[in-house]
Amino acid sequence: MSRDYLFRYFYRWVSTMKNAHVCHDKNIVCFCNDKYHAHIIFYKEFNMMELSIEDKWTEKNVFYLHFEMMDILSTRKNILSFFQFLKDENHHNKVNSSLKLSSLKILICCTSGLTSHYYASLMQQAQQNIIVDAYPIMNVEDVANDYDIILLAPQVAYMYPNLKRKFGKKVMEVEALDFATGNVNHTLESIFV
């Protein structure tokens, strides 16, 4: 499937939604409600999307995710997490102190390692008795055997089937909503479900 097709498909889908405010010359689609100012920016030249939600009262960014559109399924999943956040009024990011993960080594991968590094630091703060590292996805095969769990950020979720075949059950996906909101507690709990 061509990248141009993905861009056109998702831009058309998002820009024709109810309550979408479109700035066509900048490829920005905004969705606002009483609590949030949200926007999706399409970067056609890079085949990328940036999803961002700001709390109007605190002026803090409460949801952020950027990714390259590689396939329909992972792109759709990321966009749906954006709308799920806007729709849901109960956003919790409590750290479950009863969760005890001793000496577990976790690797988080994204495209370049930058956003996964931030998520890894949040996980490390939440559970200090584990080791959490972040690497670009291109390095995963070099270090995979050194880790108990390999978490794929939403930006590289399209690689899940191939990596699952290579490394088995230790490969998991971080839910887009958890990654975009920093909900590391839910990610940690999902490792043991």
Backbone as ProteinMPNN parsed JSONL, in Angstrom:
{"seq_chain_A": "MSRDYLFRYFYRWVSTMKNAHVCHDKNIVCFCNDKYHAHIIFYKEFNMMELSIEDKWTEKNVFYLHFEMMDILSTRKNILSFFQFLKDENHHNKVNSSLKLSSLKILICCTSGLTSHYYASLMQQAQQNIIVDAYPIMNVEDVANDYDIILLAPQVAYMYPNLKRKFGKKVMEVEALDFATGNVNHTLESIFV", "coords_chain_A": {"N_chain_A": [[0.836, -1.168, 0.0], [0.575, 2.199, -0.842], [2.295, 5.03, 0.514], [1.234, 7.515, 0.046], [-1.423, 6.881, -0.353], [-2.144, 6.065, 2.267], [-1.849, 8.5, 3.635], [-3.826, 10.111, 2.342], [-6.157, 8.582, 2.865], [-6.37, 8.522, 5.738], [-6.339, 11.251, 6.343], [-8.647, 12.128, 5.058], [-10.557, 10.596, 6.445], [-10.327, 11.554, 9.162], [-10.68, 14.331, 8.828], [-13.291, 14.578, 7.981], [-14.869, 13.957, 10.091], [-17.426, 14.372, 12.597], [-17.57, 17.475, 14.26], [-15.006, 18.2, 13.533], [-12.552, 20.597, 12.896], [-11.07, 22.036, 10.268], [-7.952, 22.975, 8.971], [-6.951, 23.321, 6.047], [-4.702, 24.221, 4.547], [-2.562, 23.804, 6.208], [-2.748, 21.222, 6.91], [-3.971, 20.46, 9.347], [-6.123, 19.199, 11.794], [-8.539, 20.024, 14.085], [-10.037, 19.297, 17.242], [-12.166, 20.3, 19.615], [-13.394, 20.556, 22.952], [-15.221, 21.225, 25.995], [-13.246, 20.782, 27.882], [-10.794, 20.097, 26.629], [-8.288, 21.002, 24.192], [-7.631, 19.751, 21.186], [-5.56, 18.371, 18.625], [-4.742, 17.083, 15.39], [-2.006, 16.717, 13.419], [-0.983, 16.417, 10.14], [1.815, 15.377, 8.433], [2.639, 15.412, 5.409], [4.919, 15.183, 3.724], [6.632, 13.591, 5.196], [5.113, 11.475, 5.789], [3.863, 11.323, 8.277], [2.135, 11.573, 11.459], [0.959, 13.686, 14.07], [-0.377, 13.615, 17.186], [-2.089, 15.419, 19.562], [-3.177, 16.535, 22.746], [-4.346, 19.072, 24.761], [-4.96, 20.157, 28.041], [-7.353, 22.493, 28.758], [-7.633, 23.996, 31.111], [-5.355, 23.636, 32.744], [-3.411, 24.033, 30.898], [-1.624, 22.111, 30.146], [0.01, 19.538, 28.332], [-1.669, 16.625, 27.85], [-1.848, 14.368, 26.386], [0.151, 12.895, 24.02], [1.411, 11.854, 20.953], [3.403, 10.795, 18.312], [3.988, 9.521, 15.047], [5.05, 7.493, 12.264], [3.096, 6.774, 9.462], [2.682, 3.599, 8.766], [1.127, 1.374, 8.236], [-2.348, 0.42, 7.818], [-3.688, -0.734, 10.076], [-2.115, -0.255, 12.496], [-1.926, 2.527, 12.426], [-4.615, 3.286, 12.531], [-5.278, 2.263, 15.064], [-3.729, 3.922, 16.727], [-4.89, 6.442, 16.228], [-7.486, 5.975, 17.152], [-6.983, 5.697, 19.881], [-6.465, 8.313, 20.575], [-9.016, 9.521, 20.222], [-10.403, 8.015, 22.08], [-9.305, 8.925, 24.465], [-10.238, 11.599, 24.435], [-12.959, 11.155, 24.717], [-13.296, 9.754, 27.124], [-13.778, 10.478, 30.492], [-12.415, 9.746, 32.755], [-9.307, 9.651, 33.523], [-6.701, 7.966, 34.669], [-3.574, 7.671, 36.259], [-2.336, 6.27, 38.304], [0.167, 4.906, 40.393], [0.577, 1.616, 41.156], [1.423, 0.588, 44.118], [1.519, -1.91, 45.226], [2.299, -3.626, 43.314], [4.816, -5.739, 42.623], [7.74, -6.119, 41.088], [10.413, -7.812, 40.795], [13.778, -7.501, 39.939], [13.403, -7.48, 37.129], [14.118, -7.13, 33.701], [13.483, -4.776, 31.326], [12.952, -3.804, 27.995], [12.266, -1.046, 26.009], [11.134, -0.076, 22.868], [11.173, 2.318, 20.244], [10.885, 4.356, 17.31], [13.237, 6.077, 17.124], [14.164, 6.009, 19.691], [13.824, 8.127, 21.392], [11.213, 9.01, 22.454], [10.576, 6.631, 23.679], [12.552, 6.497, 25.572], [11.787, 8.46, 27.395], [9.384, 7.308, 28.324], [10.428, 4.99, 29.434], [11.887, 6.085, 31.563], [9.787, 7.008, 33.163], [8.633, 4.56, 33.857], [10.714, 3.433, 35.308], [10.814, 5.169, 37.492], [8.357, 4.568, 38.629], [8.582, 1.9, 39.385], [11.143, 1.017, 41.074], [12.635, -1.238, 41.456], [13.158, -2.574, 39.128], [14.778, -2.883, 35.911], [14.825, -0.677, 33.286], [15.264, -0.011, 29.968], [15.758, 1.916, 26.956], [15.704, 1.722, 23.44], [16.402, 2.389, 19.969], [14.348, 0.897, 17.472], [15.796, -0.328, 15.46], [17.956, -1.474, 16.73], [17.054, -3.582, 18.218], [17.313, -6.377, 17.761], [19.981, -6.829, 18.319], [20.19, -6.612, 21.085], [18.129, -8.003, 22.278], [18.196, -10.522, 23.605], [19.19, -9.905, 26.086], [17.152, -9.073, 27.692], [14.139, -9.487, 29.63], [11.571, -8.748, 28.913], [10.261, -7.27, 25.999], [9.086, -4.299, 24.972], [7.046, -2.758, 22.612], [6.703, 0.438, 21.369], [3.913, 2.469, 20.271], [4.648, 3.622, 17.813], [6.137, 1.728, 16.486], [4.613, -0.508, 16.399], [3.666, -1.907, 14.223], [5.629, -3.738, 13.656], [5.317, -5.817, 15.34], [4.227, -8.532, 14.703], [6.413, -9.772, 13.294], [8.566, -9.565, 15.124], [7.502, -10.969, 17.264], [7.417, -13.552, 16.254], [10.169, -14.051, 16.149], [11.121, -13.672, 18.822], [9.23, -14.566, 20.576], [7.024, -14.919, 23.426], [7.994, -12.847, 24.99], [7.812, -10.453, 23.686], [5.854, -7.589, 23.528], [3.17, -5.203, 23.074], [2.945, -1.731, 23.798], [0.087, -0.12, 24.779], [-1.387, 2.392, 22.786], [-2.791, 4.507, 24.006], [-1.87, 4.374, 26.661], [0.875, 4.888, 26.275], [0.85, 7.449, 25.124], [-0.167, 8.963, 27.18], [1.439, 8.498, 29.328], [0.863, 6.411, 31.069], [2.19, 4.325, 32.834], [1.7, 2.487, 34.816], [-0.484, 0.896, 34.006], [0.694, -0.371, 31.833], [2.747, -1.835, 33.096], [1.198, -3.54, 34.696], [-0.104, -4.981, 32.698], [1.858, -6.639, 31.749], [1.84, -8.886, 33.331], [-0.599, -10.1, 33.008]], "CA_chain_A": [[0.0, 0.0, 0.0], [1.425, 3.379, -0.972], [2.246, 5.992, 1.616], [0.319, 8.576, -0.359], [-2.77, 6.382, -0.087], [-2.366, 6.134, 3.716], [-2.052, 9.899, 3.986], [-5.138, 10.556, 1.858], [-7.202, 7.826, 3.556], [-6.536, 8.964, 7.129], [-6.688, 12.672, 6.35], [-10.069, 12.22, 4.695], [-11.344, 10.023, 7.548], [-10.298, 12.441, 10.316], [-11.178, 15.679, 8.509], [-14.735, 14.561, 7.734], [-15.577, 13.578, 11.313], [-18.257, 15.374, 13.254], [-16.841, 18.407, 15.125], [-13.644, 18.456, 13.05], [-12.271, 21.93, 12.357], [-9.959, 21.724, 9.377], [-7.108, 24.01, 8.374], [-6.428, 22.534, 4.923], [-3.387, 24.636, 4.066], [-1.528, 23.308, 7.11], [-3.05, 19.816, 7.205], [-4.262, 20.341, 10.775], [-7.529, 18.981, 12.129], [-8.718, 20.287, 15.513], [-11.236, 18.833, 17.946], [-12.195, 20.955, 20.925], [-14.585, 20.43, 23.789], [-15.129, 22.116, 27.153], [-12.064, 20.494, 28.688], [-9.561, 19.891, 25.882], [-7.998, 21.461, 22.839], [-6.918, 18.614, 20.592], [-5.317, 18.498, 17.193], [-3.979, 16.089, 14.639], [-1.255, 17.349, 12.333], [-0.506, 15.483, 9.116], [3.03, 15.802, 7.75], [2.587, 14.606, 4.18], [6.258, 14.918, 3.179], [7.278, 12.55, 5.995], [4.095, 10.456, 6.03], [3.768, 11.252, 9.734], [1.038, 12.222, 12.171], [1.219, 14.115, 15.438], [-1.638, 13.695, 17.913], [-1.807, 16.145, 20.791], [-4.338, 17.023, 23.489], [-3.97, 19.972, 25.843], [-5.995, 20.49, 29.011], [-7.588, 23.935, 28.663], [-7.518, 24.651, 32.41], [-3.972, 23.611, 33.234], [-2.555, 24.316, 29.741], [-0.612, 21.057, 30.055], [-0.207, 18.514, 27.329], [-2.059, 15.413, 28.567], [-1.771, 13.255, 25.437], [1.033, 13.22, 22.89], [1.908, 10.695, 20.216], [3.739, 11.031, 16.909], [4.389, 8.26, 14.425], [5.008, 7.38, 10.809], [2.0, 5.908, 9.023], [3.282, 2.458, 8.081], [0.059, 0.478, 7.79], [-3.681, 0.863, 8.216], [-4.087, -1.196, 11.411], [-1.455, 0.445, 13.605], [-2.299, 3.942, 12.351], [-5.995, 3.387, 13.025], [-5.245, 2.019, 16.514], [-3.194, 5.124, 17.37], [-5.897, 7.504, 16.123], [-8.597, 5.634, 18.043], [-6.589, 5.985, 21.269], [-6.64, 9.767, 20.691], [-10.436, 9.797, 20.423], [-10.799, 7.383, 23.341], [-8.924, 9.849, 25.528], [-11.161, 12.734, 24.404], [-14.295, 10.709, 25.117], [-13.293, 9.232, 28.488], [-13.561, 11.503, 31.509], [-11.651, 9.216, 33.887], [-7.933, 9.323, 33.145], [-5.937, 7.707, 35.887], [-2.202, 7.212, 36.091], [-1.833, 5.955, 39.636], [1.152, 3.838, 40.475], [0.138, 0.575, 42.075], [2.58, 0.276, 44.95], [1.519, -3.325, 45.579], [2.874, -4.37, 42.199], [6.226, -5.998, 42.919], [8.445, -6.721, 39.966], [11.805, -7.808, 41.225], [14.887, -7.74, 39.006], [12.936, -7.665, 35.754], [14.782, -6.248, 32.734], [12.526, -4.429, 30.279], [13.436, -2.986, 26.893], [11.207, -0.355, 25.269], [11.637, 0.362, 21.57], [10.387, 3.146, 19.335], [11.623, 4.597, 16.077], [14.59, 6.584, 17.37], [14.52, 5.802, 21.087], [13.617, 9.34, 22.192], [9.986, 8.95, 23.256], [10.619, 5.439, 24.526], [13.428, 6.821, 26.697], [10.956, 9.175, 28.368], [8.47, 6.328, 28.914], [11.26, 4.116, 30.272], [12.206, 6.789, 32.815], [8.569, 6.983, 33.973], [8.496, 3.196, 34.393], [11.759, 3.258, 36.307], [10.38, 5.92, 38.678], [7.205, 3.877, 39.219], [9.043, 0.629, 39.957], [12.594, 1.175, 41.144], [13.308, -2.534, 41.569], [13.321, -3.159, 37.8], [15.67, -2.16, 34.996], [14.106, -0.33, 32.065], [16.101, 0.68, 28.995], [15.099, 2.273, 25.702], [16.561, 1.661, 22.259], [15.719, 2.463, 18.678], [13.921, -0.42, 17.002], [16.82, -0.932, 14.603], [18.926, -2.165, 17.579], [16.389, -4.565, 19.076], [17.841, -7.741, 17.59], [21.31, -6.902, 18.921], [20.136, -6.631, 22.551], [16.898, -8.673, 22.727], [18.454, -11.637, 24.523], [19.575, -9.371, 27.389], [15.963, -8.561, 28.373], [13.029, -10.403, 29.922], [10.397, -8.243, 28.218], [10.499, -6.26, 24.965], [7.866, -3.532, 24.735], [7.063, -1.957, 21.387], [5.909, 1.666, 21.412], [2.948, 2.504, 19.163], [5.293, 4.005, 16.556], [6.721, 0.549, 15.828], [3.708, -1.641, 16.637], [3.525, -2.663, 12.977], [6.674, -4.766, 13.628], [4.983, -6.82, 16.344], [4.164, -9.928, 14.232], [7.747, -10.296, 12.957], [9.368, -9.722, 16.335], [6.872, -12.025, 18.065], [7.906, -14.826, 15.693], [11.586, -14.216, 16.48], [11.45, -13.661, 20.239], [8.177, -15.221, 21.347], [6.12, -14.268, 24.38], [8.556, -11.682, 25.665], [7.496, -9.254, 22.905], [4.516, -7.066, 23.805], [2.927, -3.838, 22.614], [2.424, -0.749, 24.737], [-1.125, 0.465, 24.22], [-1.168, 3.772, 22.356], [-3.331, 5.425, 25.021], [-0.94, 4.368, 27.796], [2.123, 5.528, 25.869], [0.61, 8.874, 24.876], [-0.515, 9.645, 28.431], [2.407, 8.152, 30.362], [0.244, 5.5, 32.034], [3.107, 3.192, 32.963], [1.131, 1.491, 35.711], [-1.273, -0.038, 33.209], [1.645, -1.168, 31.052], [3.387, -2.795, 33.998], [0.208, -4.548, 35.07], [-0.421, -5.833, 31.534], [2.94, -7.615, 31.56], [1.557, -10.08, 34.115], [-1.959, -10.578, 32.777]], "C_chain_A": [[0.889, 1.242, 0.0], [1.235, 4.319, 0.225], [1.291, 7.13, 1.294], [-1.127, 8.155, -0.097], [-3.093, 6.467, 1.407], [-2.64, 7.57, 4.152], [-3.453, 10.35, 3.588], [-6.278, 9.88, 2.622], [-7.442, 8.378, 4.96], [-6.862, 10.447, 7.224], [-8.172, 12.851, 6.034], [-10.941, 11.726, 5.849], [-11.448, 11.02, 8.711], [-10.956, 13.784, 9.993], [-12.68, 15.721, 8.24], [-15.541, 14.127, 8.956], [-16.407, 14.735, 11.843], [-17.38, 16.191, 14.209], [-15.392, 18.651, 14.713], [-13.565, 19.868, 12.484], [-10.974, 21.809, 11.569], [-9.264, 22.985, 8.885], [-6.357, 23.325, 7.237], [-5.018, 22.935, 4.494], [-2.25, 24.151, 4.956], [-1.727, 21.845, 7.474], [-3.229, 19.563, 8.705], [-5.759, 20.17, 10.95], [-7.648, 19.122, 13.643], [-10.053, 19.732, 16.009], [-11.203, 19.454, 19.328], [-13.489, 20.625, 21.641], [-14.389, 21.341, 24.995], [-13.824, 21.961, 27.913], [-10.749, 20.511, 27.902], [-9.512, 20.656, 24.564], [-7.125, 20.363, 22.225], [-6.692, 18.86, 19.111], [-4.507, 17.33, 16.656], [-3.311, 16.834, 13.496], [-0.746, 16.249, 11.417], [0.716, 16.099, 8.432], [3.19, 14.926, 6.508], [3.983, 14.234, 3.683], [7.001, 13.821, 3.937], [6.349, 11.372, 6.274], [3.901, 10.219, 7.53], [2.52, 11.948, 10.24], [1.515, 12.594, 13.567], [-0.135, 14.325, 16.1], [-1.351, 14.354, 19.258], [-3.097, 16.65, 21.412], [-3.822, 17.856, 24.659], [-5.173, 20.223, 26.734], [-6.155, 22.006, 29.01], [-7.351, 24.651, 29.992], [-6.085, 24.717, 32.898], [-2.972, 24.025, 32.164], [-1.399, 23.319, 29.636], [-1.0, 20.061, 28.978], [-0.478, 17.196, 28.056], [-2.041, 14.174, 27.679], [-0.858, 13.704, 24.31], [1.547, 11.93, 22.269], [2.224, 11.142, 18.795], [4.235, 9.71, 16.328], [4.338, 8.383, 12.907], [3.885, 6.42, 10.449], [2.589, 4.783, 8.169], [2.234, 1.49, 7.544], [-1.276, 0.967, 8.345], [-3.989, 0.496, 9.668], [-3.434, -0.411, 12.546], [-1.789, 1.937, 13.596], [-3.698, 4.151, 12.914], [-6.042, 3.218, 14.547], [-4.746, 3.258, 17.261], [-4.208, 6.27, 17.356], [-7.067, 7.222, 17.073], [-8.252, 5.877, 19.506], [-6.737, 7.479, 21.566], [-8.101, 10.102, 20.993], [-10.978, 9.14, 21.699], [-10.474, 8.305, 24.508], [-9.896, 11.024, 25.588], [-12.536, 12.372, 24.95], [-14.368, 10.32, 26.589], [-12.966, 10.336, 29.483], [-12.648, 11.034, 32.639], [-10.275, 8.766, 33.434], [-7.115, 9.179, 34.412], [-4.547, 7.209, 35.527], [-1.599, 6.966, 37.467], [-0.815, 4.831, 39.541], [0.696, 2.856, 41.532], [1.339, 0.127, 42.889], [2.629, -1.188, 45.354], [2.104, -4.196, 44.464], [4.371, -4.531, 42.45], [6.862, -6.777, 41.771], [9.924, -6.723, 40.301], [12.734, -8.241, 40.101], [14.451, -8.084, 37.581], [13.668, -6.67, 34.868], [13.836, -6.04, 31.554], [13.197, -3.521, 29.261], [12.233, -2.368, 26.196], [11.817, 0.182, 23.985], [10.646, 1.271, 20.861], [11.262, 3.423, 18.117], [13.058, 5.023, 16.34], [15.065, 6.367, 18.801], [14.249, 7.007, 21.97], [12.359, 9.266, 23.051], [9.966, 7.716, 24.14], [11.543, 5.664, 25.727], [12.645, 7.553, 27.793], [10.028, 8.187, 29.078], [9.238, 5.374, 29.839], [11.59, 4.792, 31.601], [10.985, 6.857, 33.726], [8.361, 5.61, 34.613], [9.502, 2.967, 35.521], [11.403, 3.979, 37.599], [9.246, 5.193, 39.395], [7.615, 2.595, 39.93], [10.566, 0.621, 39.969], [13.356, -0.142, 41.236], [13.411, -3.268, 40.232], [14.321, -2.327, 37.008], [14.889, -1.931, 33.709], [15.037, 0.481, 31.179], [15.29, 0.968, 27.737], [16.121, 2.262, 24.576], [15.738, 1.925, 21.012], [15.412, 1.042, 18.193], [14.983, -1.1, 16.151], [17.865, -1.7, 15.418], [18.333, -3.333, 18.35], [16.989, -5.961, 18.942], [19.22, -7.91, 18.219], [21.258, -7.099, 20.436], [18.972, -7.441, 23.115], [17.152, -9.767, 23.758], [18.87, -11.184, 25.92], [18.374, -8.948, 28.235], [14.907, -9.64, 28.555], [11.783, -10.042, 29.126], [10.848, -7.213, 27.194], [9.161, -5.589, 24.676], [8.028, -2.677, 23.478], [6.151, -0.75, 21.561], [4.97, 1.682, 20.206], [3.569, 2.851, 17.806], [5.845, 2.81, 15.788], [5.865, -0.694, 16.023], [3.499, -2.487, 15.383], [4.557, -3.79, 12.874], [6.387, -5.919, 14.585], [4.937, -8.25, 15.791], [5.535, -10.531, 13.936], [8.596, -10.525, 14.201], [8.807, -10.798, 17.261], [7.325, -13.402, 17.568], [9.357, -15.086, 16.094], [11.835, -14.431, 17.963], [10.345, -14.185, 21.15], [7.409, -14.319, 22.289], [6.696, -13.024, 25.04], [8.305, -10.379, 24.916], [6.048, -8.858, 23.147], [4.405, -5.653, 23.238], [2.485, -2.968, 23.788], [1.195, -0.145, 24.076], [-0.882, 1.938, 23.925], [-1.65, 4.773, 23.405], [-2.404, 5.502, 26.231], [0.343, 5.127, 27.465], [1.945, 7.035, 25.744], [0.306, 9.652, 26.142], [0.463, 9.342, 29.569], [1.857, 7.21, 31.422], [1.07, 4.218, 32.154], [2.541, 2.104, 33.873], [0.329, 0.451, 34.937], [-0.373, -0.933, 32.369], [2.312, -2.224, 31.92], [2.426, -3.9, 34.4], [-0.099, -5.5, 33.914], [0.659, -6.866, 31.26], [2.588, -8.937, 32.239], [0.143, -10.608, 33.952], [-1.915, -11.828, 31.924]], "O_chain_A": [[1.851, 1.318, 0.764], [0.172, 4.382, 0.841], [0.616, 7.648, 2.183], [-1.951, 8.965, 0.327], [-4.187, 6.89, 1.779], [-3.55, 7.826, 4.94], [-4.183, 10.91, 4.406], [-7.255, 10.535, 2.985], [-8.58, 8.667, 5.331], [-7.604, 10.851, 8.119], [-8.86, 13.642, 6.68], [-11.941, 12.357, 6.191], [-12.549, 11.296, 9.188], [-11.711, 14.312, 10.809], [-13.279, 16.796, 8.268], [-16.756, 13.949, 8.869], [-16.132, 15.905, 11.576], [-16.529, 15.625, 14.895], [-14.629, 19.249, 15.472], [-14.41, 20.278, 11.689], [-9.916, 21.518, 12.129], [-9.908, 23.936, 8.442], [-5.258, 22.808, 7.436], [-4.222, 22.075, 4.116], [-1.102, 24.091, 4.517], [-0.959, 21.289, 8.259], [-2.711, 18.591, 9.254], [-6.56, 20.886, 10.348], [-6.957, 18.435, 14.396], [-11.049, 19.708, 15.286], [-10.309, 19.165, 20.122], [-14.536, 20.441, 21.021], [-13.466, 22.155, 25.002], [-13.347, 22.916, 28.525], [-9.71, 20.894, 28.439], [-10.53, 20.915, 23.922], [-6.022, 20.091, 22.698], [-7.516, 19.473, 18.432], [-3.718, 16.697, 17.358], [-3.976, 17.5, 12.702], [-0.151, 15.272, 11.87], [0.649, 17.213, 7.914], [3.791, 13.853, 6.552], [4.209, 13.098, 3.265], [7.901, 13.188, 3.384], [6.743, 10.396, 6.911], [3.792, 9.083, 7.99], [1.929, 12.787, 9.561], [2.354, 11.917, 14.162], [-0.946, 15.121, 15.627], [-0.479, 13.906, 20.003], [-3.994, 17.128, 20.717], [-2.98, 17.409, 25.439], [-6.275, 20.473, 26.246], [-5.185, 22.728, 29.239], [-6.912, 25.801, 29.998], [-5.65, 25.747, 33.413], [-1.821, 24.333, 32.472], [-0.336, 23.639, 29.106], [-2.177, 19.784, 28.749], [0.377, 16.703, 28.792], [-2.201, 13.055, 28.167], [-1.064, 14.762, 23.715], [2.047, 11.04, 22.957], [1.403, 11.793, 18.149], [4.826, 8.89, 17.031], [3.673, 9.258, 12.353], [3.743, 5.367, 11.07], [2.947, 4.987, 7.009], [2.441, 0.859, 6.508], [-1.319, 1.822, 9.23], [-4.498, 1.33, 10.416], [-4.122, 0.048, 13.457], [-1.92, 2.544, 14.659], [-3.933, 5.083, 13.682], [-6.76, 3.944, 15.235], [-5.283, 3.604, 18.313], [-4.366, 6.981, 18.349], [-7.575, 8.136, 17.722], [-9.129, 6.226, 20.295], [-7.094, 7.861, 22.68], [-8.389, 10.873, 21.909], [-11.906, 9.658, 22.32], [-11.274, 8.45, 25.433], [-10.334, 11.408, 26.672], [-13.197, 13.199, 25.577], [-15.394, 10.534, 27.234], [-11.974, 11.046, 29.321], [-12.154, 11.859, 33.407], [-10.099, 7.625, 33.008], [-6.871, 10.148, 35.13], [-4.378, 6.42, 34.597], [-0.485, 7.404, 37.755], [-0.933, 3.928, 38.713], [0.457, 3.234, 42.679], [2.178, -0.631, 42.4], [3.677, -1.668, 45.784], [2.369, -5.379, 44.673], [5.105, -3.543, 42.484], [6.546, -7.943, 41.533], [10.607, -5.719, 40.101], [12.485, -9.23, 39.41], [15.086, -8.902, 36.916], [13.824, -5.504, 35.232], [13.442, -6.99, 30.877], [13.918, -2.589, 29.619], [11.291, -3.071, 25.833], [12.875, 0.81, 24.0], [9.439, 1.028, 20.874], [12.286, 2.765, 17.932], [13.994, 4.401, 15.837], [16.251, 6.526, 19.089], [14.425, 6.924, 23.185], [12.439, 9.442, 24.267], [9.401, 7.745, 25.234], [11.329, 5.077, 26.787], [12.831, 7.284, 28.979], [9.901, 8.228, 30.302], [8.743, 5.003, 30.903], [11.574, 4.144, 32.648], [11.129, 6.773, 34.946], [7.961, 5.514, 35.773], [9.174, 2.381, 36.553], [11.66, 3.462, 38.687], [9.179, 5.199, 40.624], [7.049, 2.249, 40.967], [11.198, 0.256, 38.977], [14.58, -0.164, 41.11], [13.719, -4.459, 40.206], [14.661, -1.208, 37.392], [14.358, -2.871, 33.115], [15.538, 1.53, 31.585], [14.262, 0.337, 27.49], [17.25, 2.727, 24.733], [14.525, 1.711, 20.999], [16.155, 0.105, 18.486], [15.06, -2.329, 16.127], [18.598, -2.507, 14.848], [19.059, -4.014, 19.074], [17.151, -6.654, 19.947], [19.589, -9.017, 18.611], [22.173, -7.685, 21.014], [18.847, -7.551, 24.335], [16.373, -9.909, 24.7], [18.9, -11.995, 26.846], [18.548, -8.51, 29.372], [14.792, -10.57, 27.757], [11.027, -10.921, 28.712], [11.712, -6.383, 27.478], [8.224, -6.227, 24.197], [9.021, -1.968, 23.314], [4.967, -0.898, 21.865], [5.212, 0.978, 19.225], [3.069, 2.42, 16.767], [6.003, 2.876, 14.569], [6.341, -1.813, 15.831], [3.184, -3.672, 15.487], [4.375, -4.71, 12.077], [7.14, -6.892, 14.629], [5.573, -9.126, 16.377], [5.791, -11.682, 14.29], [9.266, -11.551, 14.323], [9.564, -11.466, 17.965], [7.582, -14.304, 18.366], [9.729, -16.231, 16.35], [12.656, -15.267, 18.339], [10.517, -14.239, 22.367], [7.171, -13.143, 22.013], [5.945, -12.223, 25.598], [8.559, -9.303, 25.457], [5.133, -9.668, 22.997], [5.409, -4.997, 22.96], [1.744, -3.417, 24.662], [1.262, 0.294, 22.928], [-0.253, 2.645, 24.713], [-0.984, 5.777, 23.66], [-2.179, 6.586, 26.768], [0.836, 5.913, 28.275], [2.788, 7.807, 26.201], [0.496, 10.868, 26.184], [0.316, 9.883, 30.665], [2.334, 7.21, 32.556], [0.688, 3.167, 31.638], [2.87, 0.928, 33.714], [0.455, -0.747, 35.193], [-0.649, -2.123, 32.211], [2.426, -3.381, 31.516], [2.805, -5.071, 34.438], [-0.328, -6.69, 34.132], [0.396, -7.871, 30.601], [2.997, -9.999, 31.769], [-0.268, -11.492, 34.704], [-2.96, -12.398, 31.609]]}, "name": "protein", "num_of_chains": 1, "seq": "MSRDYLFRYFYRWVSTMKNAHVCHDKNIVCFCNDKYHAHIIFYKEFNMMELSIEDKWTEKNVFYLHFEMMDILSTRKNILSFFQFLKDENHHNKVNSSLKLSSLKILICCTSGLTSHYYASLMQQAQQNIIVDAYPIMNVEDVANDYDIILLAPQVAYMYPNLKRKFGKKVMEVEALDFATGNVNHTLESIFV"}
